[in-house]
Amino acid sequence: MTTTPSALRWPAAEQIDLGRAPLTVLDRDRTQPFLLLHGGAGPHSVTGFGDLLAARLNTRVLMPTHPGFAGTDRPAGLAGIPALAALYADLLDRLDVWDVTVAGNSIGGWVAAELALLGSPRVSGAVLINAVGLEVPDHPITDISGLSPAQVQALAWKDPGRVPPNPAQPGPDFAALAAYTGMTMSDPALGDRLADLDLPVKVIWGAADGIAGPDYGRAYAAAIPGATFTLIEDAGHLPQLEAPEELLAAVRAER
Amino acid sequence: MTGLAVTRVGHSCHLLEIGGRTLLTDPWFTVTPTYDPGEPLAMSVAGLPALDAIVITHEHYDHCDLDALLALRDVPVIGPGTVAVRARERGWTDVRELEAWDSTTIGNVTVTATPGRHGVHEVTYVIQGGGRTVFFGGDSLLVPAFKELPGRFGAFDLALLPTNGLCVRPAGGMQVVMNATEAAELTAILRPRVAIPHHYAFTSGRLGDLMITKGDREPLAFASEVARLVPATEVRVVLPGQRVIPVSGS
């Protein structure tokens, strides 16, 4: 268990000089922010839900773009999900945010799980939304390599009729995805490491997911001590797009 | 039969595509300290497609943001007298003043004002075109006259309804907007194929929510009440920008 000196969360007054008069300011911020991580569908796939989360919980939601997605640069050395998780741990340090709930969808959920495992004192919980990364022999993840975007959408959405007609950045972003996952979508060692995770974790699952089905999700929850499992009937792999209000309710629920 | 689609811009402001025409309902594009939609708008005024009409239920700021639309003064404004005055003051010339049961046409789309009730004078609307029928409820309370709507207009494809049960604290907590249960009762009267809640994300700010307004920001209560009362109606809770295409009934 990570311990942190209390003084770090209740810092002493700062001097802020605006030019006209030196100000002594005591700043207290008990915001409980979210780090919301997108999956292969790209950053736009979580934006609307992040806005909803921020507005409804009056909180701060950080939504980074994984380097390489949506036209951003990915340094050649940045590869693998753990490297991405370490990058985000550094981001939380840089922003000096505390009591962060790390939430992620699909591979973003995998990154969230890895980040939770890093033991940062800034991370107080994780929400895994149709996450991948775990190896579940009885319920394998559907191999989407070689499929067209339309075929992936047919698997990912409960109602493909809800797919936005002309998204500015169509997902999935296969090249960026491959750089982080090698398109295997799971790490055989993740299950054993999750067994030692000592954080509150919610596993939330769109039921009509043709990529990672509900039984895969149940196995994910079962791999994490104390994790809860919530099924969202009216959604597939992307509940934040198909049933954002239901997902919000599940995130806020006491269990 | 032509296409019907609706895209919620934010709050009760929707882009309605019906009968080959595009109408904007209850425009609101400008945030003030105690008037915040509580959600990002799907598009700016500059990002709007060409409009054939602007349909307004009443003059409150969060429904009648005409000052944001001054560049669109060539687009007809449809509203009750209280709105018509404001539109003419701002230079609109094609102003269709409608009170309950009055109609006007935009091409082959018929817009009929229907009764409403709120803290100020308000009408609601039934909009018909291309064989499709839509009810737009603004932020009205539930009124008995809504029972007449199916008899007068037939089957509804789509209902756009407020659900937050807004109460005004300085007015002794007077309720001015229908709540989720009342909106579900109205849905049971109209029996539309699709119902979309609106007017629930709004906030008056931290202190304003404590001192001025009180409203329910959770749209799911409406969805579960409709599922119980009128399961044939599909409730779509949409974030701004999601375009919904209700399937035709015939």
Interface residues (C-beta under 8 A of the other chain):
Chain A: G48 F49 D51 L52 A55 R56 N58 G161 R162 P164 P165 P244 E245 E246 A249
Chain B: G38 E39 P40 A201 T203 R206 R217 E218 P219 L220 A223 V237 L239 P240 G241 Q242 R243 I245
